[in-house]
Amino acid sequence: MSNRYAVILAAGQGTRMKSKLYKVLHPVCGKPMVQHVVDQINRLNIDEIVTIIGHGAEKVKSQLGEISQYALQEVQLGTAHAVMQAESILAGKTGVTIVVCGDTPLIKAETMEALFRHHEEKKAKATILTARIADPTGYGRIVRNDEGFVEKIVEHKDASEAEREIKEINTGTYCFDNQALFAALTKVSNDNVQGEYYLPDVIEILKKQGAVVSAYQTEDLDETLGVNDRVALAEAERLMRSRINERHMRNGVTIVDPATTYIETDVEIGQDTVIFPGSIIRGKTKIGMDCQIGPHSEIESCEISDGTVIRQSAAFHSSIGSGVNIGPFAHIRPQSSISDDVKIGNFVEIKKAVFGKGSKASHLSYIGDAEVGSGVNIGCGSITVNYDGKNKYLTKIEDDVFIGCNSNLVAPVTIGKGAYVAAGSTITKDVPGKALSIARAHQVNKENYVDKLNFKK
C-alpha cells in the first residue's frame, strides 16, 4: 500500500451561516464539523494530515491541536488554490492524497477507505467520490465512458439535455496521485466568472494528459452532505443523531423515542439501559447498564454506574454511583460525587458535594460545598449555608447523621457521626458525634395579641 495523505479544506468563513462562529466550527451533535472529519480520517492509515485554514485560523488550530499540520490560505481564491497551500508540506511526495471538505461532518472512515482502495485498484491518477441523487439539479454530473471511467465532470448549467438526465453527481471529495495533483494544480486557471481556481479543473487537466480518472459511488447519499447554512446544519444534526441512536440501539440500549432523544457522538451507554423521550445526553458521558434516564433529563459529561435512575433532572460534570435514584426535578451541578444507593429527590440541588453510600436528600434542599458521609438523612428544606458574600466554606456531615427539616448548616461547620439536628435549627457551631443539637428560639405565645392591634373592621 502506498503512502497516504489527507488535505482538509477548512478556510472558508461561511457567510451563509450568518454567524460569528466560523463555519467548520459549528457543532453537529456536540462536536465541530471539522473535528468529525478529522476523527474519521484519523481512523485510517494516514501518514500526514494537512488542514487548510483561513478565517478563524487560530480557533481551528486550537480545536484540532497537533493531530494535523496546517497551511494558511490568506485569501480564499477557490478550492484548487486552497489545496495548493499544502504544496510546501506535500509536493514531491509519492502516494495518494484524499481531499475532503471540512463542512462534511457525516462522511465515514469506511467510505474514505473504500475510495482509497478503489483508486489504488484502478491505478488511477484521480478518483472522485460520487453519489446518486433523485434530483441532481445544481450538481456537477459524472459522465463515464463505456469502461466506467470518468470522461468528464459537467456542471449543471453547462450540461446537455442528455447529461442532465444523469443522476450520479460529484460530492467534492477526491483521491489523487499526490505528485500528479500538485503538478496539475500549477496548470489550473482562474479564467471564470468568479476569478477563482477550482479543484475539479484538475480532473480535466489529467484527462487531457491521458491519465486514468475513476469514480467510486457511495451508497449513502446522506454522508456527502455539505453544510453551508443553518438549514443544512439542522439536517446534518438530524442525520447524525439518527446514526448515533441507531448505534446505541444495536448495542443493546432501549431508546423509547429516537426522534426526541438527543445523544452526542462521544457518549457511551451500557446494555439494557433505557432512555426515555426528551432526554439530552452530551459530552463525555458514560452510562452503565440497566439505568433509566428521563423522560426529559439533561446529562453532560457524567459517569453514571449500573442501575441508576435519573428522572426529569439535570446532571453536569459529576460522578454518580450505582443504584442511585435522582429526581424528579433535581439538579446535580459540577464536581459532585454521589456514591451508591443514594437518593436525591425532587427539587434538590447538589453542588460540588460528596454524598456517601445510602445517604438521602429527598426533597427541597440545597447541599453545596459539602462532604456528606454514608447513611445520612437530610430532611426537607435543609440548606448548607456555604457563602458569606465573598468566600465559599465547607460543611462536613459525618456518617449516620440525621438532619431535621428546615435546618440551616452555616459553614464552616462539622456535624459529628451519629448526631441529630432538630428541625428548624440554624447550626453555627460544630455538633459532637451522637449529640442532639437544637438551635432555635423558644416558642412564645402572646395571648389576645390580635385584639390589641385594634384592626378596623
Residue pairs with C-beta under 8 A, 6 or more apart in sequence:
1 45
1 120
2 94
2 95
2 96
2 120
3 47
3 93
3 94
3 95
3 96
3 178
4 44
4 45
4 46
4 47
4 95
4 96
4 97
4 98
4 116
5 46
5 47
5 48
5 49
5 50
5 90
5 93
5 95
5 96
5 97
5 98
5 178
6 41
6 44
6 46
6 48
6 49
6 50
6 97
6 98
6 99
6 100
7 50
7 51
7 52
7 83
7 86
7 90
7 97
7 98
7 99
7 100
8 34
8 37
8 38
8 41
8 49
8 50
8 51
8 52
8 68
8 100
8 101
8 102
9 52
9 79
9 82
9 83
9 99
9 100
9 101
9 102
10 24
10 34
10 51
10 52
10 53
10 54
10 60
10 102
10 103
11 52
11 53
11 54
11 55
11 57
11 72
11 73
11 76
11 82
12 23
12 24
12 54
12 55
12 76
12 103
13 22
13 23
13 54
13 55
13 56
13 76
14 22
14 23
14 24
14 26
14 55
14 103
14 228
16 228
16 229
17 23
17 26
17 228
17 229
17 230
17 233
18 229
18 230
19 26
21 56
22 55
22 56
22 59
22 60
23 33
23 103
23 227
23 228
24 32
24 33
24 34
24 56
24 60
24 102
24 103
25 32
25 33
25 34
25 56
25 59
25 60
25 63
26 32
26 33
26 227
26 233
27 33
28 36
28 105
28 106
28 227
28 233
28 236
28 237
28 240
29 237
29 240
29 241
29 244
29 262
29 263
29 264
29 265
30 264
30 265
30 266
30 282
30 283
31 39
31 105
31 264
31 265
31 266
32 63
33 102
33 103
33 104
33 105
33 227
33 236
34 51
34 60
34 63
34 64
34 102
34 103
35 63
35 64
36 105
36 106
36 107
36 240
36 265
37 100
37 101
37 102
37 104
37 105
37 107
38 49
38 51
38 64
38 67
38 68
40 107
40 108
40 109
40 112
41 49
41 98
41 100
41 109
41 112
42 49
42 67
43 109
44 109
44 112
44 113
44 116
47 95
48 69
48 89
48 90
49 67
49 68
49 69
50 68
50 69
50 70
50 71
50 86
50 89
50 90
51 60
51 64
51 68
51 69
51 70
51 71
51 102
52 70
52 71
52 72
52 73
52 82
52 83
52 85
52 86
53 60
53 61
53 70
53 71
53 72
53 73
54 72
54 73
54 74
54 75
54 76
54 82
55 76
57 70
57 72
60 70
61 70
69 89
71 85
71 86
71 88
71 89
72 85
73 81
73 82
73 85
76 82
77 190
77 195
77 196
77 197
78 190
78 194
78 196
78 197
78 198
78 199
79 172
79 197
79 198
79 199
79 200
80 185
80 188
80 197
80 198
80 199
80 201
80 202
81 196
81 197
82 199
83 99
83 181
83 185
83 199
84 182
84 185
84 197
87 182
87 185
90 97
90 178
90 182
91 178
91 179
91 182
92 179
92 182
93 178
93 179
94 178
94 179
95 178
96 116
96 119
96 120
96 175
96 176
96 177
96 178
97 175
97 176
97 177
97 178
97 181
98 112
98 115
98 116
98 173
98 174
98 175
99 173
99 174
99 175
99 176
99 199
100 107
100 112
100 173
101 172
101 173
101 226
103 226
103 227
103 228
104 171
104 172
104 173
104 223
104 224
104 225
104 226
104 227
105 227
105 236
105 240
106 222
106 223
106 224
106 225
106 236
106 239
106 240
106 243
107 173
107 223
107 224
108 220
108 223
111 129
111 218
111 220
111 223
112 173
114 216
114 218
115 127
115 129
115 173
115 175
115 216
116 175
118 127
118 214
118 216
119 126
119 127
119 175
119 214
119 216
122 149
122 212
122 214
123 212
124 149
124 175
124 177
124 211
124 212
124 213
124 214
125 176
125 177
125 180
125 206
125 211
125 212
125 213
126 174
126 175
126 176
126 177
126 180
126 181
126 202
126 203
126 206
126 211
126 213
126 214
127 174
127 175
127 176
127 213
127 214
127 215
127 216
128 142
128 150
128 153
128 170
128 171
128 173
128 174
128 203
128 213
128 214
128 215
128 216
129 171
129 172
129 173
129 174
129 175
129 215
129 216
129 218
129 224
130 142
130 168
130 169
130 170
130 171
130 215
130 216
130 217
130 218
131 168
131 169
131 171
131 217
131 218
131 220
131 221
131 224
132 167
132 168
132 169
132 217
132 221
133 139
133 167
133 169
133 221
134 167
136 156
136 164
136 166
136 167
136 168
136 169
137 156
138 156
139 156
139 169
139 170
140 153
140 154
140 155
140 156
140 169
140 170
140 200
141 153
141 154
141 155
141 156
141 159
141 163
141 164
141 166
141 168
141 169
141 170
142 150
142 153
142 166
142 168
142 169
142 170
142 215
143 150
143 151
143 152
143 153
143 154
143 163
143 166
144 150
144 151
144 168
144 215
145 151
148 214
148 215
149 212
149 213
149 214
149 215
150 203
150 207
150 213
150 214
150 215
151 207
152 203
152 204
152 207
153 170
153 200
153 203
153 204
154 163
156 164
159 166
168 215
168 217
170 200
171 218
171 224
172 224
172 226
173 224
174 199
176 202
180 206
180 211
181 202
184 202
184 205
184 206
184 209
185 197
185 202
187 205
188 197
188 198
188 199
188 201
188 202
188 205
189 197
189 201
190 196
190 197
192 198
203 213
206 213
207 213
218 224
222 239
225 232
225 235
225 236
225 239
226 232
227 233
227 236
240 265
241 258
241 261
241 262
241 263
242 258
244 263
244 264
244 265
244 267
245 255
245 258
245 261
245 263
246 258
248 255
248 263
248 267
248 269
248 275
249 255
249 258
251 269
251 271
252 270
252 271
252 272
253 269
253 270
253 271
253 272
253 273
253 274
253 275
254 272
254 273
254 274
254 275
255 261
255 275
256 274
256 275
256 276
256 277
257 276
257 277
260 277
260 278
261 275
261 277
261 278
261 279
261 294
262 279
262 280
262 281
262 282
263 269
263 275
263 281
264 281
264 282
264 283
264 285
266 283
266 284
266 285
267 281
267 282
267 283
267 284
267 285
267 286
267 287
268 285
268 286
268 287
269 275
269 281
269 287
270 287
270 288
270 289
270 290
270 291
270 306
271 289
271 290
272 289
272 290
273 287
273 288
273 289
273 290
273 291
273 292
273 293
274 291
274 292
274 293
275 281
275 293
275 294
276 292
276 293
276 294
276 295
276 296
276 297
277 294
277 295
277 296
278 294
278 295
278 296
278 297
279 293
279 294
279 295
279 296
279 297
279 298
279 299
280 297
280 298
280 299
281 287
281 293
281 298
281 299
281 300
282 298
282 299
282 300
282 301
283 300
283 301
283 317
284 301
285 299
285 300
285 301
285 302
285 303
285 304
286 302
286 303
286 304
287 293
287 299
287 304
288 304
288 305
288 306
288 307
288 308
288 322
289 306
289 307
290 306
290 307
291 304
291 306
291 307
291 308
291 309
291 310
292 308
292 309
292 310
292 311
293 299
293 310
294 310
294 311
294 312
295 311
295 312
296 312
297 310
297 311
297 312
297 313
297 314
297 315
297 327
298 313
298 314
298 315
299 310
299 314
299 315
299 316
300 315
300 316
300 317
301 316
301 317
302 315
302 316
302 317
302 318
302 319
302 320
302 332
303 318
303 319
303 320
304 310
304 315
304 320
304 324
305 320
305 321
305 322
305 323
305 324
305 340
306 322
306 323
307 322
307 323
308 320
308 321
308 322
308 323
308 324
308 325
308 326
309 324
309 325
309 326
309 327
310 320
310 324
310 326
310 327
311 326
311 327
311 328
312 327
312 328
312 329
313 326
313 327
313 328
313 329
313 330
313 331
313 332
313 344
314 330
314 331
314 332
315 326
315 331
315 332
316 332
316 333
316 334
317 334
317 335
318 332
318 333
318 334
318 335
318 336
318 337
318 338
318 350
319 336
319 337
319 338
320 326
320 332
320 338
321 338
321 339
321 340
321 341
321 342
321 357
322 340
322 341
323 340
323 341
324 338
324 340
324 341
324 342
324 343
324 344
325 342
325 343
325 344
325 345
326 332
326 338
326 343
326 344
327 344
327 345
327 346
328 346
329 346
329 347
330 344
330 345
330 346
330 347
330 348
330 349
330 350
331 348
331 349
331 350
332 338
332 344
332 350
333 349
333 350
333 351
333 352
333 368
334 351
334 352
335 351
335 352
336 350
336 351
336 352
336 353
336 354
336 355
337 353
337 354
337 355
338 344
338 350
338 355
339 354
339 355
339 356
339 357
339 358
339 359
339 374
340 357
340 358
341 357
341 358
342 355
342 356
342 357
342 358
342 359
342 360
343 359
343 360
343 361
343 362
344 350
344 355
344 361
345 360
345 361
345 362
345 363
346 362
346 363
346 364
347 363
347 364
348 361
348 362
348 363
348 364
348 365
348 366
348 367
349 365
349 366
349 367
349 368
350 361
350 367
350 368
351 366
351 367
351 368
351 369
352 368
352 369
352 370
353 367
353 368
353 369
353 370
353 371
353 372
353 384
354 370
354 371
354 372
355 361
355 367
355 372
355 376
356 372
356 373
356 374
356 375
356 376
356 399
357 374
357 375
358 374
358 375
359 372
359 373
359 374
359 375
359 376
359 377
359 378
360 376
360 377
360 378
361 367
361 378
361 382
362 378
362 380
363 380
363 381
364 380
364 381
365 378
365 379
365 380
365 381
365 382
365 383
366 383
366 384
367 378
367 382
367 383
367 384
367 395
368 384
368 386
368 387
368 392
369 384
369 386
369 392
369 393
369 394
369 395
369 411
370 384
370 386
370 394
370 395
370 396
370 397
370 411
371 394
371 395
371 396
371 397
372 378
372 397
373 397
373 398
373 399
373 400
373 401
373 417
374 399
374 400
375 399
375 400
376 397
376 399
376 400
376 401
376 402
376 403
377 401
377 402
377 403
378 397
378 403
379 402
379 403
379 404
379 405
379 406
379 407
379 423
380 405
380 406
381 405
381 406
381 407
382 403
382 404
382 405
382 406
382 407
382 408
382 409
383 407
383 408
383 409
384 395
384 409
384 411
385 408
385 409
385 410
385 411
386 392
386 393
386 394
386 395
386 411
387 393
392 411
393 411
393 412
394 411
394 412
395 409
395 411
395 412
395 413
395 414
395 415
396 413
396 414
396 415
397 403
397 409
397 414
397 415
398 414
398 415
398 416
398 417
398 418
398 419
398 433
399 417
399 418
400 417
400 418
401 415
401 416
401 417
401 418
401 419
401 420
401 421
402 419
402 420
402 421
403 409
403 415
403 421
404 420
404 421
404 422
404 423
404 424
404 425
405 423
405 424
406 423
406 424
407 421
407 422
407 423
407 424
407 425
407 426
407 427
408 425
408 426
408 427
409 415
409 421
409 427
410 426
410 427
410 428
413 427
413 428
413 429
413 430
413 431
414 430
414 431
415 421
415 427
415 430
415 431
415 437
416 430
416 431
416 432
416 433
416 434
416 435
417 433
417 434
418 433
418 434
419 431
419 432
419 433
419 434
419 435
419 436
419 437
420 435
420 436
420 437
421 427
421 431
421 436
421 437
422 436
422 437
422 438
422 439
422 440
424 440
425 437
425 438
425 439
425 440
426 439
426 440
427 437
427 439
428 439
431 437
